[in-house]
Amino acid sequence: MALEIKPSTKEQEQLLLQQLAAGSERAFTAMYHAHKQHIFDVALLYTKNADQAEEIVQEVFHKIWEKRETLADVLEFKNFLFIIARNCIFNQFKKSSQELAAQKDLFLTQTETVDDTDYRLRNEQCEELLHTAVASLPPQRKRIYQLAKEGGLSYEEIASQLSISRFTVKNQMAEALRFIRVQLHKHLHTLLAFSILICQLFR
């Protein structure tokens, strides 16, 4: 098993960049492991969504690989990485805005065809599904979710209040959101109800 290369010094990093520019997958893997967590943390800070943050990480390194032939001339890789990550985060915001707009248009279009009583019933059912899913979470995970989504606290604030690490908070939130999504997909039978609930869950 090959040892993982870590760019711990400027010289080592430049050497890895030259190897990466030449197409070395081993150098690419080393750079990925050296920088992926920082990119994830920054992306999560802005998106507040672990899945989207992970998607951004993958997109960043996909672009790094696509641009690998230019890396030998890069003197400040962190700056280069920052620009790519920033653009990917902006693209994610744009994508999310477009999806939200599409959901809103669909919601408005479909609510025009149902009476007010039917809409209120669907909304109440959605609220009940969400509360049931949250109530099914393990105690600590539920508390973290409630502090973040209902209390509006940051991961750092939650970690301090519960005397746990920020890493634990991040992982617990990711698991909570994943569980809730699974529960929603199991029980939501109409696209209208799904749109309403997603907007409430991730607003």
N, C-alpha and C positions, 0 to 999 in steps of 0.2 A: 504493500500500500504506500503510495507516494505521500511524502510529507506536504502539508498545506503551506504554501508560500504566503507570507504576510508582509505587505509593504510597510515595514516598521520605520524605514528611513527614506529620505528623499531619493538617495541613489538607488535603493532597491525598487522604489516605486517607478522611477524612470526606466529601470531595466525591465520591469514587468510591462510597462507601456510599450516599449520597443518589441518585446516578445508578443504582446497582444496584437500590435500592429502587423506583425508577421503571421498572425493567425493562430497563435498558441491558445488552445482551449484551457490548458492548465493555468496559464497566466490570467485568463478571463475568470476562471473559477476563483482564483486567489483574490482578484479585485472585487468580485461579487461578494465573497464572504467578508472582506475587509470593510465594505461600505454599505451593505444592504440594510443593516439595522438602523444606521443613521438616516438613510433615505426613508425607511419605513416610519421612523419616529416623526420626521418632519411632515411626511404626507398625512400621517394620522392626526397630527396637530391641526392641520387645516381641514381635512375631510371629516374627522370624527367618525370614521368608518374603517374598521380593520380590513375588510375585504377590498375596499377601494384603495386603501393604502398599499396592500399587497399587490394589487393590480398595477399601481403606479411603479412600484419597485421593479416588477417584471418588464414593464414598458421602458423604463429607464435603461435597464441593462440590455434589452433588445436593441435599443438605439445605439448603445455603446458598441455592441457587436457590429451593427451595421456601419458605424463610423470608425471601426478599428484601424483602418489603414491610415487615418489621419492622426492617430494618437501619439506616434513617435515624436511629433512636433509640439505636443502639448506640454507646457512647462508647469502649469498649476492645475493638476488634475481635479482637485477639489472644486475649483472655480468652474471648470469645464462640466463637472458632474452637477454642480448646483444649477447651472443654466438649463441643462437637460431636465433635471428634476422639476425645476420651476415651471418649465413649459408643459411638462406632463401633468402637473397639478392643475395648471390653468385649463388644459384640455379636458381633464376630468370634471372640473367645475362646469365647463361648457356643455359637456355630455350630460351631466346631471341636470342642468337647467333645461336642456332640450327634452329630456325624458319627463321631467316634472311638468313642463308645458304641455307635452303630449297627453300625460295623465289628466291634467286639468281640463284640456279640451274634450277628452273622452268623457270625463266625469260630467262636465256641463252639458254635453250633447245627450248623454243618457238620462240625466236627471230631468231633462225637458219632457221625456216620454213617460215618466212615472209620477204618480201623484205624491203629495207631500206626506201622507200617512205612510206610504211604502218607503219613501226615503228615510223617514225617521226610524222606521222599523229596521231597515238595513244598517243604519248608523249605530243603533243600539246593539245590534247583533255583532257588529265589528268591534265596538268597545268591549263587549263581553268576551269576545275571543281574545283580545289583547290582554285583558285583565286575567283571564284564565291561564294564558301562556306565561305571563309574568309570575303569577302565583305558584306555578309549577316549578319554577327555578329553585335550585338549592338555596338555602338561607343567605349565605354570603354573596352568592352571585346575584340574587334578587336585590339585596341591599345595595350592592354596587350599581346595578342597573337603575334602581330608583334614585340614588343620589345623583347619577349622571343625567338621566333623562328627565326626571321629575324635579330634582333639586338644582339642576344646572351646574353641578360642581365639576371642576376639571379633574383629570386623573391624579394630578399631584395633590389636590385638596382631599380627594377620596382616600388616597394612600395615607395621608397624614391623619385623617379622622379615624380611619380603621386600623392604623398602626401596621400597615402592610406595604409591600413595595409597589412602585408604579408599574413594574413589569407584571405583577400579579393582577393589578387592576385592569391593565390592558388585556391580558389573556382572559380574564373572567368576563369582561365586556364582550369580547369577540365570541366567546362560547355562548353567552346569553343571547346575543343577536342571532347567532346561527340557530340556536334552539327555537327562538321565536319565529324565525322565518320558516323552519320546518313545520311548526305547528300551524302557521297560517296557510301554508300550501296544502296541508291535510284537510283543513276545514272550510276554506273559502271556495265557494262553488261558482261565484260570478265575478267577472272582470270588474264590474262596478264596485262591488264590496272590497275587492282586493285593492283597487285604486284609492278608495277612501282610507283604508287602514294603513297602507304604506305611507300616505301623506301624513297621517297622524303620528306614525311611529318614528319617522325620520325627519320631521320638520325641525 
